[in-house]
Amino acid sequence: MKSTNLLIKGATGSVGTQLVKKLTNMNVSFRALVRNNNQGDLMSNLPQAEIVGGDLSDHDSLVQALQGIEKAFLLTNSSENAEELQLNFVNAAHKAGVKHIVKLSQLAADENSNVRFLRYHAVVENRIKELGMDYTFLRANLFMQGFLAFGNSIKYEGKFYGSLGNATVSAVDIRDIAAVAMKVLTENGHENKIYNITGQESITHFQMAEIFSRVLDTQVTYIDLNSEQMYEALTSTGFPEWQVGGLIEDYAHYARGEAAEVFSTIRDITGQTAISFEQFVHDYKEFFK
């Protein structure tokens, strides 16, 4: 295998899986940082992938995994201690001599936000800047693939839920996020840039329901809940308290119209038109029907 100077953290998640697919299609070698052997097994048949183990809570294991790496992609699962774990990664990357971190962040990340997820992303972004490494922050909007969580309720009840009223959101397909990430990781000229990544249109959840109905050829209704009803629904589904609070803050952020703007980043970086919500539903039709 060719030596590699590129490391991917989060290679087995939804965005990471799409990114790995794109890198292997281009025959780009990379090192994948995984927590356990099961994750590594998912990529064991890829000649482009070098699998290394490392624990985000173990500074020394991270420093070791990052040796010889020039550019690192940082993406972690949503968790209560995501900020702390990402900061551990950033500090270890700096110690290991990594020159450039590409971080998957969130649209409107801000340390002064009243949305905890937006605050944590901004804290990590600011630490990367503080350490003097090159950075590229991919600030993505609501993932279209997040609607897969409503797969059963759409399939069996013809309903999905939210609490953002008539506000529009420029949701984005994770395949487009991965396409931007691949360009940034394999090309020069993206140093010290912040890219806002959205879909090609800003639409309401009611309009999304119309698209679901048309594409699936069955009635699908969006049920708008108030924040108390949303709290009860998420809690009864088994979400932990920290995540329930964070999701309600996210929905309030969407309801205020703070995720409505459309950016041309996907076309600018990849040369491709962003995937529409209708195309997303078409592509995942079998999942929802």
C-alpha positions in Angstrom: 0.0 0.0 0.0 1.1 3.5 -0.7 2.0 5.6 2.3 -0.7 8.1 3.2 -0.7 11.5 4.8 -4.5 11.7 5.2 -6.5 10.4 8.2 -10.2 10.0 8.4 -12.0 10.1 11.8 -15.6 9.0 11.5 -15.1 6.7 8.5 -17.9 4.3 9.5 -20.6 6.8 10.1 -23.2 8.0 7.6 -21.1 10.9 6.1 -17.9 9.0 6.6 -19.1 5.9 4.7 -20.0 8.1 1.7 -16.6 9.9 1.9 -14.7 6.6 2.0 -16.6 5.4 -1.0 -15.6 8.5 -2.9 -11.9 8.3 -1.8 -11.7 4.6 -2.8 -13.3 5.3 -6.2 -10.5 7.9 -6.8 -7.9 5.4 -5.5 -6.8 7.8 -2.7 -5.0 6.1 0.1 -6.0 7.1 3.7 -5.7 6.0 7.3 -8.9 5.3 9.1 -9.0 5.9 12.9 -11.4 3.4 14.4 -12.4 2.6 18.0 -12.6 -1.2 17.7 -11.9 -4.1 15.3 -15.6 -4.4 14.2 -15.4 -0.9 12.7 -12.1 -1.7 11.1 -13.5 -4.9 9.6 -15.9 -2.8 7.5 -13.0 -1.5 5.5 -10.6 -4.4 5.7 -11.1 -5.3 2.0 -10.2 -1.8 0.8 -6.5 -1.7 -0.4 -6.6 2.1 0.0 -7.4 2.0 3.7 -4.9 1.6 6.5 -6.8 0.9 9.7 -5.5 2.2 13.0 -7.1 1.9 16.5 -7.4 4.9 18.8 -9.7 6.1 21.6 -10.8 9.7 21.6 -10.5 9.8 25.3 -6.9 8.5 25.2 -4.6 11.3 24.2 -1.5 9.1 23.7 -3.3 6.6 21.4 -4.5 9.6 19.3 -1.0 11.1 19.0 0.3 7.7 17.9 -2.4 7.2 15.3 -1.8 10.7 13.9 2.0 10.3 13.4 3.0 11.2 9.8 -0.4 12.7 9.0 -0.6 16.1 7.3 -4.3 16.4 6.8 -7.1 15.0 9.1 -10.8 14.8 8.7 -12.7 15.2 12.0 -16.2 13.8 12.5 -17.6 12.2 15.6 -20.9 10.7 16.7 -23.3 13.0 18.5 -22.7 12.4 22.2 -22.9 14.2 25.5 -19.1 14.6 25.6 -18.5 15.3 21.9 -16.9 18.6 22.6 -14.4 17.2 25.0 -13.6 14.2 22.6 -13.1 16.5 19.6 -10.8 18.8 21.6 -8.8 15.7 22.6 -8.4 14.9 18.9 -7.4 18.5 18.0 -4.8 18.7 20.8 -3.4 15.3 19.8 -3.3 16.3 16.1 -1.3 19.5 17.0 1.1 17.5 19.1 1.6 14.9 16.3 2.4 17.7 13.8 -0.8 17.6 11.7 -0.8 20.7 9.5 -4.5 20.9 8.4 -7.8 19.8 10.1 -11.0 19.5 8.0 -13.8 19.5 10.5 -17.5 18.7 9.8 -19.3 21.4 11.7 -22.8 22.8 11.7 -24.3 25.8 9.9 -24.4 28.9 12.2 -21.9 27.4 14.7 -21.3 30.1 17.3 -19.9 30.0 20.9 -22.6 32.5 22.0 -25.5 30.5 20.5 -28.3 29.2 22.7 -28.1 25.9 20.8 -25.7 23.6 22.6 -24.6 21.8 19.4 -23.8 25.1 17.7 -21.8 26.2 20.8 -19.7 23.0 20.9 -18.8 23.0 17.2 -17.7 26.7 17.6 -15.5 25.8 20.7 -13.7 23.1 18.7 -13.3 25.4 15.6 -11.9 28.1 17.8 -9.4 25.7 19.4 -8.1 24.6 16.0 -7.6 28.3 15.0 -5.9 29.0 18.4 -3.4 26.2 17.8 -2.4 27.8 14.5 -3.1 24.8 12.3 -4.7 25.3 8.8 -8.4 24.6 8.9 -11.4 24.0 6.7 -14.8 24.0 8.5 -17.6 22.3 6.7 -20.7 23.8 8.3 -23.5 21.6 7.1 -27.2 22.2 7.5 -29.9 19.6 8.5 -29.1 16.2 6.9 -31.8 14.9 4.6 -30.8 11.5 5.7 -32.0 12.5 9.2 -35.5 11.8 7.8 -34.6 8.1 7.7 -35.3 8.1 11.4 -39.0 8.6 10.5 -38.9 5.6 8.1 -41.3 3.4 10.0 -43.8 6.2 10.8 -43.8 7.3 7.2 -44.1 3.7 6.0 -46.8 2.6 8.4 -48.6 5.7 9.5 -48.0 8.2 6.7 -46.7 10.8 9.2 -43.5 12.4 10.3 -43.0 15.0 13.1 -41.1 18.1 14.0 -41.6 21.5 15.8 -40.5 24.2 13.4 -43.9 25.4 12.1 -43.8 27.0 8.7 -40.1 27.8 8.7 -38.0 26.8 5.7 -34.8 24.8 6.0 -32.2 24.3 3.2 -31.5 20.7 4.2 -28.6 18.9 2.5 -27.9 15.4 1.3 -24.9 13.7 3.1 -23.7 12.5 -0.3 -23.1 16.1 -1.2 -21.3 16.8 2.1 -19.0 13.9 1.4 -18.4 15.2 -2.2 -17.3 18.6 -0.8 -15.2 16.9 1.9 -13.4 14.7 -0.7 -12.5 17.8 -2.7 -11.2 19.7 0.3 -9.1 16.7 1.5 -7.6 15.9 -1.9 -7.0 19.4 -3.3 -5.0 22.5 -2.2 -6.6 26.0 -1.9 -9.1 25.2 0.8 -6.9 26.2 3.7 -8.5 28.5 6.4 -11.9 28.5 4.7 -15.4 28.1 6.2 -17.8 26.5 3.9 -21.6 26.7 4.5 -23.1 23.5 3.0 -26.8 23.5 2.2 -29.2 22.0 -0.3 -30.3 23.8 -3.5 -33.7 25.0 -2.0 -35.2 26.1 1.3 -38.6 24.4 1.9 -40.9 23.8 4.8 -41.6 20.4 6.4 -45.2 20.8 5.0 -43.7 21.0 1.5 -41.5 18.0 2.3 -44.6 16.1 3.1 -46.0 17.0 -0.3 -42.9 15.7 -1.9 -43.0 12.5 0.1 -46.7 12.0 -0.9 -46.0 12.6 -4.6 -42.9 10.4 -4.9 -44.2 7.6 -2.7 -47.7 7.9 -4.3 -49.3 7.8 -0.9 -50.5 10.4 1.6 -47.7 11.6 3.9 -48.5 14.3 6.5 -46.2 16.5 8.6 -47.4 16.8 12.2 -46.1 20.0 13.8 -45.7 19.7 17.6 -45.0 22.4 20.1 -41.8 22.0 22.2 -43.6 20.3 25.1 -45.1 17.7 22.8 -41.7 17.3 21.1 -40.1 16.8 24.5 -42.6 14.1 25.4 -42.3 12.4 22.0 -38.5 12.2 22.1 -38.4 11.1 25.7 -40.9 8.3 25.1 -38.8 7.2 22.1 -35.9 6.6 24.5 -33.6 9.5 23.6 -31.3 10.5 26.5 -32.0 13.8 28.3 -29.0 15.7 26.8 -30.0 14.7 23.3 -33.7 15.6 23.8 -32.6 19.1 25.0 -30.2 19.5 22.1 -32.8 18.5 19.5 -35.4 20.8 20.9 -32.9 23.7 20.8 -32.1 22.7 17.2 -35.8 22.7 16.2 -36.2 26.2 17.8 -33.2 27.3 15.8 -34.9 26.1 12.6 -38.2 27.6 13.6 -36.5 31.0 13.9 -35.5 30.8 10.2 -31.8 30.5 11.1 -31.2 27.6 8.8 -33.1 28.9 5.8 -30.4 30.5 3.7 -29.2 28.7 0.5 -25.5 28.6 -0.3 -23.9 27.6 -3.6 -20.9 25.8 -2.0 -21.7 22.4 -3.4 -21.7 23.7 -7.0 -18.7 26.0 -6.3 -16.6 23.2 -4.9 -17.7 20.1 -6.8 -19.1 21.5 -10.0 -22.3 19.5 -9.4 -25.8 20.7 -8.6 -26.9 19.9 -5.0 -29.2 17.0 -4.6 -32.8 18.1 -4.2 -35.1 16.9 -1.5 -37.2 15.2 -4.2 -34.2 13.4 -5.6 -33.3 12.2 -2.0 -36.8 10.8 -1.6 -36.6 9.1 -5.0 -33.2 7.5 -4.1 -34.5 6.2 -0.8 -38.0 5.3 -2.0 -37.7 1.6 -1.1 -36.8 2.6 2.5 -39.9 4.7 2.9 -42.4 2.6 1.0 
